[in-house]
Amino acid sequence: MSGEFAGPAMKRLLLGMICALALAGCSKEEPASPQPAAKPVAERAPGDAKAGQKFADTECKSCHGEDGGSVAPGIPHLAGQRENYLLSALKAYKEGKRAHAALKVIAEHMSEADVRNVSAYYASLPAVGLGASRDAAHTSPYERGKARSTTCSSCHGEDGNSGTPGIPSLAGQQAKYLIIALQEYVRGDRKVSPTHAVMRALSPLEMEAVALYFASQTPGERPVPATGDASAGAQLSGVCSGCHGAHGVAADSSIPNLAGQDFNYLVASIKAYRTTRKREKMRLYITGLGDADIRNIAAFYTVQKSRPAEKAQTMVRDLTEKCDRCHGVGVEVPGMPVPKLHGQDRDYLMMAIRAYRDDRRESTTMHKMSLPYGDSIIEGLANYYASQPAN
């Protein structure tokens, strides 16, 4: 068998999902071509906060408020932000490295002195209370997934360990694969039963959250099936191991784990690639297999031990601990324009992280760091930082 068992790999998610994530600018914006080295902050002429206030009252107040706070979701709080970060951000808008139609026009007409003055002004304002009272409370994608998974438990078991022959277990399954499967059922690419109608009610964020919840459950061990020869199946499984792992635990989140799966479900699924499931490589792999071979392969994988594919219970906490190495309260990274995140507008944080992930903001480092994450995790991170007291 091969990765085609899982469908085309999605660009998003999570979903090897647990990597370090810096939220809104862990590195300098990277120029497209060599540029003269910028003067160190200490060598630049200091900004004039009073002059910056006059400019802000004319050009910035309608969006960023009298106090430097966001007037609407998706607009960042500027008050109390680090001056070197504000300088860097304005420069990025001025050079077209960040996309925002209004800001680009404003920034293009700002002199170097205007940029310094406005940055100095907003950096001088107190940040207390700007974010915590305006943004949504922190929500864990794991808890959201747990709440929505109740519609699946009647068939797949409360924790995703199915006890019904022919019904697959979801516990410990790869998160990205579960999302792919959910989407295929919704599109009708897989044989749909009346119970699958509940999937159409799930939003994309809820699909990701449900997948994370089940991927984080511990798979149970299964007894030896009444039919099929696991020893013979082990010898036949070589063609499967390149994608699904030597013992049925895949290294790629878009490829399903086979270890510990329901025997009847495995047999039916493998046979389906002969007819209804549209995966050409899988069809080629099983063409030479007889029904007895398929039962033997299924028996082998059924008795293999699996494990949780994710650890979503603590995912947001683990990620924020890593983010705080650069963005934490009181943390300074010499020579790098790193923004404060605590108390920032929730919607703006989500937009910024997605922009780095999708390569719409120019920073190779941030793109690589945020690429594995789906929107449910990004929302969880944004909710966490938005709900913290501004500093």
Residue pairs with C-beta under 8 A, 6 or more apart in sequence:
1 239
1 240
1 243
1 244
1 258
1 270
1 282
1 285
1 286
2 240
2 242
2 243
2 281
2 282
2 285
3 9
3 243
3 252
3 254
3 255
3 281
4 279
4 280
4 281
4 282
5 243
5 244
5 255
5 256
5 269
5 273
5 279
5 282
6 174
6 176
6 177
6 180
6 181
6 252
6 254
6 255
6 256
7 177
7 180
7 181
7 184
7 254
7 279
8 180
8 254
9 176
9 252
9 254
10 176
10 179
10 180
10 254
12 357
12 373
12 374
12 375
13 175
13 176
13 179
13 208
13 211
13 253
13 372
13 373
13 374
13 377
14 175
14 176
14 208
14 211
14 212
14 253
14 310
14 372
14 373
14 374
14 376
14 377
15 175
15 176
15 179
15 208
15 211
15 212
15 253
15 310
15 372
15 373
15 374
15 377
16 253
16 372
17 175
17 253
17 310
17 315
17 372
17 373
17 374
17 377
18 310
18 311
18 315
18 318
18 319
19 369
19 372
20 319
20 322
20 323
20 325
20 369
21 319
21 322
21 323
21 353
21 369
21 370
21 373
21 381
22 322
22 323
22 326
22 327
22 338
22 366
22 369
22 370
23 323
23 327
23 341
23 349
23 352
23 353
23 381
23 382
23 385
24 327
24 339
24 341
24 344
24 349
24 352
24 353
24 356
25 85
25 88
25 89
25 337
25 338
25 339
25 352
25 363
25 366
26 326
26 327
26 336
26 338
26 365
26 366
26 369
27 336
27 363
27 365
27 366
28 88
28 336
28 337
28 363
29 88
29 91
29 92
29 97
29 98
29 337
29 361
29 362
29 363
30 362
30 363
30 364
30 365
32 362
40 335
41 83
41 84
41 87
44 116
45 113
45 116
46 116
46 120
47 83
47 116
47 117
47 118
47 119
47 120
47 121
48 113
48 116
48 117
48 120
49 117
49 120
49 121
49 124
50 121
51 113
51 117
51 121
52 114
52 116
52 117
52 118
52 119
52 120
52 121
52 122
53 121
55 110
55 114
55 117
55 118
55 121
56 64
56 68
56 118
56 121
56 122
59 106
60 78
60 106
60 118
62 71
63 70
63 71
63 72
63 75
63 102
64 70
64 71
64 75
64 76
64 77
64 78
64 122
65 71
67 79
67 125
67 130
68 77
68 78
68 79
68 80
68 122
68 125
68 130
69 77
69 78
69 79
69 130
69 134
70 76
70 77
70 130
70 134
70 345
70 348
73 345
73 346
73 347
73 348
74 345
74 347
74 348
74 351
75 345
75 348
76 344
76 345
76 348
76 352
77 127
77 130
77 131
77 343
77 344
77 345
77 390
78 86
78 122
78 125
79 122
79 125
79 126
79 127
79 130
80 122
80 123
80 125
80 126
80 127
80 128
80 130
80 340
80 390
80 391
81 122
81 123
81 127
81 339
81 340
82 123
82 337
82 338
82 339
82 340
83 119
83 120
83 123
84 337
85 337
85 338
85 339
85 340
86 118
86 119
86 122
86 123
87 115
87 116
87 119
87 337
88 337
89 98
89 337
89 339
90 107
90 110
90 115
90 118
90 119
91 115
92 98
92 361
92 362
93 100
93 103
93 104
93 106
93 107
94 104
94 107
94 108
94 110
94 115
96 104
97 361
97 362
98 355
98 361
98 362
99 355
99 360
99 361
107 115
110 118
127 340
127 343
127 390
127 391
128 389
128 390
129 343
129 389
129 390
130 343
130 390
131 342
131 343
131 344
131 345
131 346
131 386
131 387
131 388
131 389
131 390
132 343
132 386
132 387
132 388
132 389
132 390
134 345
134 386
135 345
135 346
135 383
135 386
135 387
136 346
136 383
136 386
136 387
137 383
137 387
138 316
138 380
138 383
138 384
138 386
138 387
139 379
139 380
139 383
140 312
140 315
140 316
140 380
141 208
141 209
141 212
141 312
141 315
141 316
141 376
141 377
141 379
141 380
142 209
142 212
142 213
142 216
142 312
142 313
142 315
144 205
144 206
144 209
144 376
145 206
145 208
145 209
145 210
145 211
145 212
145 213
145 214
145 312
145 376
146 213
148 202
148 206
148 209
148 210
148 213
149 160
149 210
149 213
149 214
151 198
152 160
152 170
152 198
152 210
152 214
154 195
155 162
155 164
155 167
155 195
156 162
156 167
156 168
156 169
156 170
156 214
157 163
157 169
157 170
157 171
159 171
159 217
159 218
160 169
160 170
160 171
160 172
160 173
160 214
160 217
160 219
161 169
161 171
161 217
161 219
161 220
162 168
162 169
162 170
162 262
162 265
164 262
165 262
165 263
165 264
166 262
166 264
166 265
166 268
167 262
167 265
168 261
168 262
168 265
168 269
169 219
169 220
169 260
169 261
169 262
170 178
170 214
170 217
171 214
171 217
171 218
171 219
171 220
171 308
172 214
172 215
172 217
172 218
172 219
172 257
172 260
172 306
172 307
172 308
172 309
173 214
173 215
173 256
173 257
173 309
174 215
174 250
174 252
174 253
174 254
174 255
174 256
174 257
174 309
175 208
175 211
175 212
175 214
175 215
175 253
175 309
175 310
176 211
176 253
176 254
177 250
177 253
177 254
177 255
177 256
178 210
178 211
178 214
178 215
179 207
179 208
179 211
179 374
180 254
181 190
181 256
182 199
182 202
182 207
182 210
182 211
183 207
184 190
185 192
185 196
185 199
186 199
186 200
189 278
190 276
190 277
191 272
191 276
199 207
202 210
204 375
205 375
205 376
205 379
206 376
208 374
208 375
208 376
208 377
209 376
212 310
212 312
212 315
212 376
212 377
213 312
215 308
215 309
215 310
215 312
216 308
216 309
216 310
216 311
216 312
216 313
217 308
218 307
218 308
219 257
219 259
219 260
219 306
219 307
219 308
220 260
221 260
221 303
221 305
222 260
222 262
222 263
222 302
222 303
223 303
224 230
224 299
224 302
224 303
225 263
225 298
225 299
225 302
225 303
227 295
227 299
228 263
228 295
228 296
228 298
228 299
228 300
228 302
229 295
229 296
229 299
230 296
230 299
230 300
230 302
230 303
231 300
232 296
232 300
233 295
233 296
233 297
233 298
233 299
233 300
233 301
234 300
236 289
236 293
236 296
236 297
236 300
237 248
237 297
237 300
237 301
239 285
240 248
240 258
240 285
240 297
243 250
243 252
243 255
244 250
244 255
244 256
244 257
244 258
245 251
245 257
245 259
247 259
247 304
247 305
248 257
248 258
248 259
248 260
248 261
248 300
248 301
248 304
248 306
249 257
249 259
249 304
249 306
249 307
250 256
250 257
253 309
257 306
257 309
258 266
258 301
258 304
259 301
259 304
259 305
259 306
260 301
260 302
260 304
260 305
260 306
261 301
261 302
261 306
262 302
263 298
263 299
263 302
266 297
266 298
266 301
266 302
267 294
267 295
267 298
269 277
270 286
270 289
270 294
270 297
270 298
271 286
271 291
271 294
273 279
273 282
273 283
273 285
273 286
274 283
274 286
274 287
286 294
289 297
311 318
315 377
315 380
316 377
316 380
316 381
316 384
319 377
319 381
320 381
320 384
320 385
323 341
323 381
324 331
325 331
326 333
326 336
326 338
327 338
327 339
327 340
327 341
329 342
329 391
330 391
331 338
340 390
340 391
341 349
341 385
341 388
342 385
342 388
342 389
342 390
342 391
343 385
343 386
343 388
343 389
343 390
343 391
344 385
344 386
344 390
345 386
346 382
346 383
346 385
346 386
347 382
349 381
349 382
349 385
349 386
350 375
350 378
350 379
350 382
352 361
353 370
353 373
353 378
353 381
353 382
354 360
354 375
354 378
355 361
356 363
356 366
356 367
356 369
356 370
357 367
357 370
357 371
357 373
357 378
359 367
361 367
370 378
